[in-house]
Amino acid sequence: MNDNQTNTIRKRYNRIAGVFDIMDNMIQETWRKDVTQQAEGKVLESASELVKT
């Protein structure tokens, strides 16, 4: 990947990141824990400290 592609991706991510932050803050931590505790198989929950494999 070249610098131009990297910069394009970075700009796109930064443009929408604030929306995802707001949406993530709308989810109560207890809901997140309940859902992730019920997950099975390979799971990556990057917004919390839980990682199941």
PAFI-570858 format. One record per atom (N, C-alpha, C, O): residue number from 1; residue in three letters; atom name; y, z, x. Coordinates in steps of 0.02 Angstrom, whole numbers. Layout:
residues N
(NUM, 'Ala', 'CA', (Y, Z, X))
...
//
This chain:
residues 53
(1, 'Met', 'N', (-59, 0, 43))
(1, 'Met', 'CA', (0, 0, 0))
(1, 'Met', 'C', (62, 0, 45))
(1, 'Met', 'O', (65, 38, 93))
(2, 'Asn', 'N', (109, -42, 30))
(2, 'Asn', 'CA', (169, -45, 72))
(2, 'Asn', 'C', (224, 0, 45))
(2, 'Asn', 'O', (219, 28, -10))
(3, 'Asp', 'N', (278, 7, 84))
(3, 'Asp', 'CA', (332, 52, 65))
(3, 'Asp', 'C', (365, 32, -1))
(3, 'Asp', 'O', (386, 76, -39))
(4, 'Asn', 'N', (371, -32, -14))
(4, 'Asn', 'CA', (402, -56, -76))
(4, 'Asn', 'C', (361, -35, -137))
(4, 'Asn', 'O', (389, -12, -187))
(5, 'Gln', 'N', (296, -42, -132))
(5, 'Gln', 'CA', (251, -21, -187))
(5, 'Gln', 'C', (255, 55, -197))
(5, 'Gln', 'O', (259, 79, -253))
(6, 'Thr', 'N', (255, 91, -142))
(6, 'Thr', 'CA', (259, 164, -145))
(6, 'Thr', 'C', (324, 186, -179))
(6, 'Thr', 'O', (323, 230, -222))
(7, 'Asn', 'N', (379, 155, -161))
(7, 'Asn', 'CA', (444, 172, -191))
(7, 'Asn', 'C', (446, 155, -265))
(7, 'Asn', 'O', (474, 193, -305))
(8, 'Thr', 'N', (416, 100, -284))
(8, 'Thr', 'CA', (413, 80, -355))
(8, 'Thr', 'C', (374, 132, -395))
(8, 'Thr', 'O', (397, 154, -448))
(9, 'Ile', 'N', (317, 152, -370))
(9, 'Ile', 'CA', (276, 202, -404))
(9, 'Ile', 'C', (313, 268, -408))
(9, 'Ile', 'O', (313, 301, -460))
(10, 'Arg', 'N', (345, 288, -353))
(10, 'Arg', 'CA', (383, 351, -352))
(10, 'Arg', 'C', (438, 351, -405))
(10, 'Arg', 'O', (448, 400, -440))
(11, 'Lys', 'N', (475, 296, -410))
(11, 'Lys', 'CA', (529, 291, -459))
(11, 'Lys', 'C', (503, 296, -530))
(11, 'Lys', 'O', (532, 329, -572))
(12, 'Arg', 'N', (447, 262, -543))
(12, 'Arg', 'CA', (418, 264, -610))
(12, 'Arg', 'C', (394, 334, -627))
(12, 'Arg', 'O', (405, 358, -683))
(13, 'Tyr', 'N', (362, 367, -580))
(13, 'Tyr', 'CA', (338, 436, -591))
(13, 'Tyr', 'C', (397, 482, -604))
(13, 'Tyr', 'O', (397, 520, -652))
(14, 'Asn', 'N', (447, 479, -562))
(14, 'Asn', 'CA', (505, 523, -569))
(14, 'Asn', 'C', (542, 512, -635))
(14, 'Asn', 'O', (570, 559, -663))
(15, 'Arg', 'N', (542, 450, -659))
(15, 'Arg', 'CA', (576, 434, -721))
(15, 'Arg', 'C', (543, 470, -781))
(15, 'Arg', 'O', (579, 491, -826))
(16, 'Ile', 'N', (478, 476, -781))
(16, 'Ile', 'CA', (442, 504, -839))
(16, 'Ile', 'C', (419, 576, -828))
(16, 'Ile', 'O', (398, 609, -875))
(17, 'Ala', 'N', (424, 601, -767))
(17, 'Ala', 'CA', (398, 668, -751))
(17, 'Ala', 'C', (430, 723, -794))
(17, 'Ala', 'O', (395, 770, -814))
(18, 'Gly', 'N', (493, 718, -809))
(18, 'Gly', 'CA', (527, 768, -849))
(18, 'Gly', 'C', (498, 774, -919))
(18, 'Gly', 'O', (493, 828, -947))
(19, 'Val', 'N', (479, 718, -948))
(19, 'Val', 'CA', (448, 717, -1015))
(19, 'Val', 'C', (382, 754, -1013))
(19, 'Val', 'O', (367, 794, -1057))
(20, 'Phe', 'N', (341, 740, -962))
(20, 'Phe', 'CA', (277, 774, -956))
(20, 'Phe', 'C', (286, 849, -944))
(20, 'Phe', 'O', (246, 889, -968))
(21, 'Asp', 'N', (338, 868, -907))
(21, 'Asp', 'CA', (352, 939, -897))
(21, 'Asp', 'C', (367, 973, -963))
(21, 'Asp', 'O', (343, 1029, -976))
(22, 'Ile', 'N', (407, 942, -1004))
(22, 'Ile', 'CA', (424, 970, -1070))
(22, 'Ile', 'C', (362, 976, -1113))
(22, 'Ile', 'O', (351, 1027, -1145))
(23, 'Met', 'N', (321, 923, -1114))
(23, 'Met', 'CA', (260, 924, -1155))
(23, 'Met', 'C', (212, 978, -1129))
(23, 'Met', 'O', (180, 1013, -1169))
(24, 'Asp', 'N', (207, 985, -1064))
(24, 'Asp', 'CA', (162, 1035, -1035))
(24, 'Asp', 'C', (185, 1106, -1053))
(24, 'Asp', 'O', (144, 1150, -1064))
(25, 'Asn', 'N', (250, 1116, -1056))
(25, 'Asn', 'CA', (277, 1182, -1074))
(25, 'Asn', 'C', (266, 1199, -1147))
(25, 'Asn', 'O', (270, 1257, -1167))
(26, 'Met', 'N', (252, 1148, -1188))
(26, 'Met', 'CA', (240, 1160, -1259))
(26, 'Met', 'C', (169, 1187, -1271))
(26, 'Met', 'O', (156, 1216, -1324))
(27, 'Ile', 'N', (125, 1178, -1223))
(27, 'Ile', 'CA', (56, 1201, -1230))
(27, 'Ile', 'C', (52, 1273, -1207))
(27, 'Ile', 'O', (68, 1289, -1150))
(28, 'Gln', 'N', (30, 1317, -1252))
(28, 'Gln', 'CA', (23, 1387, -1235))
(28, 'Gln', 'C', (-34, 1396, -1185))
(28, 'Gln', 'O', (-85, 1362, -1190))
(29, 'Glu', 'N', (-25, 1442, -1138))
(29, 'Glu', 'CA', (-75, 1453, -1087))
(29, 'Glu', 'C', (-142, 1473, -1116))
(29, 'Glu', 'O', (-195, 1455, -1090))
(30, 'Thr', 'N', (-142, 1511, -1171))
(30, 'Thr', 'CA', (-205, 1531, -1202))
(30, 'Thr', 'C', (-242, 1471, -1229))
(30, 'Thr', 'O', (-304, 1468, -1226))
(31, 'Trp', 'N', (-206, 1422, -1256))
(31, 'Trp', 'CA', (-238, 1361, -1281))
(31, 'Trp', 'C', (-271, 1323, -1223))
(31, 'Trp', 'O', (-327, 1300, -1229))
(32, 'Arg', 'N', (-234, 1317, -1168))
(32, 'Arg', 'CA', (-260, 1281, -1110))
(32, 'Arg', 'C', (-324, 1314, -1084))
(32, 'Arg', 'O', (-372, 1279, -1068))
(33, 'Lys', 'N', (-324, 1380, -1081))
(33, 'Lys', 'CA', (-383, 1416, -1056))
(33, 'Lys', 'C', (-442, 1407, -1104))
(33, 'Lys', 'O', (-498, 1396, -1082))
(34, 'Asp', 'N', (-429, 1410, -1169))
(34, 'Asp', 'CA', (-483, 1401, -1218))
(34, 'Asp', 'C', (-515, 1332, -1212))
(34, 'Asp', 'O', (-576, 1325, -1212))
(35, 'Val', 'N', (-474, 1281, -1206))
(35, 'Val', 'CA', (-500, 1213, -1201))
(35, 'Val', 'C', (-537, 1202, -1136))
(35, 'Val', 'O', (-592, 1174, -1136))
(36, 'Thr', 'N', (-509, 1225, -1080))
(36, 'Thr', 'CA', (-542, 1213, -1017))
(36, 'Thr', 'C', (-605, 1254, -1008))
(36, 'Thr', 'O', (-651, 1233, -972))
(37, 'Gln', 'N', (-609, 1311, -1040))
(37, 'Gln', 'CA', (-670, 1352, -1035))
(37, 'Gln', 'C', (-728, 1319, -1073))
(37, 'Gln', 'O', (-786, 1330, -1057))
(38, 'Gln', 'N', (-712, 1278, -1122))
(38, 'Gln', 'CA', (-764, 1244, -1161))
(38, 'Gln', 'C', (-785, 1178, -1129))
(38, 'Gln', 'O', (-834, 1148, -1151))
(39, 'Ala', 'N', (-750, 1157, -1079))
(39, 'Ala', 'CA', (-765, 1092, -1047))
(39, 'Ala', 'C', (-829, 1097, -1007))
(39, 'Ala', 'O', (-846, 1149, -979))
(40, 'Glu', 'N', (-865, 1041, -1005))
(40, 'Glu', 'CA', (-928, 1038, -968))
(40, 'Glu', 'C', (-928, 976, -924))
(40, 'Glu', 'O', (-892, 928, -937))
(41, 'Gly', 'N', (-968, 978, -872))
(41, 'Gly', 'CA', (-972, 921, -827))
(41, 'Gly', 'C', (-917, 923, -775))
(41, 'Gly', 'O', (-892, 976, -758))
(42, 'Lys', 'N', (-898, 865, -751))
(42, 'Lys', 'CA', (-845, 860, -701))
(42, 'Lys', 'C', (-777, 863, -736))
(42, 'Lys', 'O', (-761, 819, -775))
(43, 'Val', 'N', (-739, 914, -721))
(43, 'Val', 'CA', (-675, 925, -754))
(43, 'Val', 'C', (-622, 940, -701))
(43, 'Val', 'O', (-633, 980, -656))
(44, 'Leu', 'N', (-565, 908, -707))
(44, 'Leu', 'CA', (-508, 924, -664))
(44, 'Leu', 'C', (-449, 939, -709))
(44, 'Leu', 'O', (-424, 894, -743))
(45, 'Glu', 'N', (-427, 1000, -710))
(45, 'Glu', 'CA', (-368, 1020, -748))
(45, 'Glu', 'C', (-315, 1035, -696))
(45, 'Glu', 'O', (-312, 1090, -669))
(46, 'Ser', 'N', (-274, 986, -681))
(46, 'Ser', 'CA', (-228, 991, -625))
(46, 'Ser', 'C', (-167, 1035, -640))
(46, 'Ser', 'O', (-132, 1056, -594))
(47, 'Ala', 'N', (-154, 1049, -703))
(47, 'Ala', 'CA', (-95, 1089, -720))
(47, 'Ala', 'C', (-109, 1164, -716))
(47, 'Ala', 'O', (-63, 1205, -721))
(48, 'Ser', 'N', (-171, 1183, -706))
(48, 'Ser', 'CA', (-186, 1254, -699))
(48, 'Ser', 'C', (-231, 1263, -638))
(48, 'Ser', 'O', (-243, 1216, -600))
(49, 'Glu', 'N', (-254, 1323, -628))
(49, 'Glu', 'CA', (-294, 1338, -569))
(49, 'Glu', 'C', (-368, 1324, -580))
(49, 'Glu', 'O', (-408, 1336, -534))
(50, 'Leu', 'N', (-388, 1299, -638))
(50, 'Leu', 'CA', (-458, 1289, -653))
(50, 'Leu', 'C', (-482, 1221, -630))
(50, 'Leu', 'O', (-452, 1170, -646))
(51, 'Val', 'N', (-535, 1221, -591))
(51, 'Val', 'CA', (-568, 1159, -571))
(51, 'Val', 'C', (-643, 1170, -577))
(51, 'Val', 'O', (-670, 1212, -541))
(52, 'Lys', 'N', (-677, 1134, -623))
(52, 'Lys', 'CA', (-749, 1140, -631))
(52, 'Lys', 'C', (-780, 1075, -606))
(52, 'Lys', 'O', (-753, 1021, -616))
(53, 'Thr', 'N', (-837, 1082, -575))
(53, 'Thr', 'CA', (-874, 1021, -555))
(53, 'Thr', 'C', (-946, 1028, -576))
(53, 'Thr', 'O', (-986, 983, -565))
//
